[in-house]
């Protein structure tokens, strides 16, 4: 019980730290001619104004600015933001807000996305702070919330069990309760129950998807905080405990280990969307940059102690094997996907065995992850063949042409790239100390040694936050093995040069042509790893002579 009380106290302190930091930025940031701070995303104005308003009212915060003036500024932005809503019944996207606001916010076209999360958060913020609103802002909020309810944007069935439907489900419960709509409440209860049952049985189809996962967390935490019915509150708690259990399995000090079905530039190549992790776990420093503020400083559901403990205690390495059933939109077909993770105290490796088409192709198939803040710049290392949507400097958007083998601290990749599909494979390395050899790179970053073996020559380009590796003359392959400093010491390694000399003697055997193949003996355990592809849809992978099996993979 003492640990629980201590965590409650510390999470509140971390939330106040977020509120203070964002409020400080909001107060310093000059307003545009529109009376807003941002024209890129209407929601950012709502978030920043919420934090500035909350900070101005919190007497426990020592603020370097005048409270009443800050409150007036926050109110002005909130009011201007709320009034951008389409308030004309019968029109397209009635009750909605625009997303992008340029060049003239009041002339911007309504968009279906902002209200999904912002609508529910507005109800929460109004309940918490409306007693301190000016009369005009209070009226504007209540009027806008009425338009949201009458728009019925959330009156949709659950089909794909994704983040849109999660937000609709939470909104059904929130607005059903607020407007005493029993039919809507019952729809919300049913939607919540079938969603929870589905993800428990089939896993989350939006694996490692940011910022979507945090929309699940915020939407259901918002509904849980507003819920008064004890039975429904318990079910919402079960949903949130599932979500935090899922998060904790792939967690390493702010890093999100393994594959991502979608990631924004502040999520790939580096973990930047970390505020909810910071509040829940608090085992890394709050970064100076907060690219996705949302409501991490306000909403909180405490994960169970065993979930938090597992995420925070990485002394002993763990392997994760997860199976997910992904619903393919339009066909109803369910595709089995298998995720692998290996997490140690200092680093993690993981990814997805299969490749599947994803929205906007903003995906990450596999990666090594370092703790957030452990290395300069990015905290990931990975390689991929560029696909649809890729452009230089945006290392996402991977093609279908990669086969993988995951085994503890090793990742083996083959790139059977057809002629005419581009011959270069791109790699991302964290900044640190690197020794270059003709077809290998040996490095040390974030207390971790990396041996990177390539089939061919490469070019190294220094980006602002990472080193980019360009490998030409594909088809080919890449093999990576990682060792923590403590692991390396046990193996007799003393420093990077010593590591590089020893690792150079352990280079894998690559075979080009048809089929592509690679063989490697692991540094720890002397496991023999083999992967080859003969042009079929799946590679053949063996560990110590045994074919890789997915029988151990569970939901």
Secondary structure, DSSP 8 states (H G I E B T S, - for coil): -HHHHHHHHHHHHHHHHHHHHHHHHHHHS---TTS-S-SS-HHHHHHHHHHHHHHHH-TTS--SS-HHHHHHHHHHHHHHHHTTS---TTSTTTT-EES---S-GGG--EESSHHHHHHHHHHHHHHHHGGGS-HHHHHHHHHHHHHHHHHTTT----SS--HHHHHHHHHHHHHHHHTT-HHHHHHHHHHHHHHHHHHHHH--SSTT-TTHHHHHHHHHHHHHHH---HHHHHHHHHHHHHHHHHHHHTEETTEE-S-BS---TTTSSS----HHHHHHT--S---S--S--TTTTT------HHHHHHHH--SS-EEEEEEEEEE-TTT--EEEEEEEEEE-SSEEEEEESS----GGG--B-EEEEE-TTSSSS--EEEEEEB-TT-BTTB---B-S--EEEEETTEEEEEE---TTS-S-EEEEE-SSEEEEETTEEEEEETTEEEEEEESS-EEEEE-SSSEEEEE-S-SEEEEEEEEEHHHHHHTT--SHHHHHHHHHTT--EEE-SSSEEEEEE-TTT--EEEEEE-SSSS-EEEETTEE---TT-B-
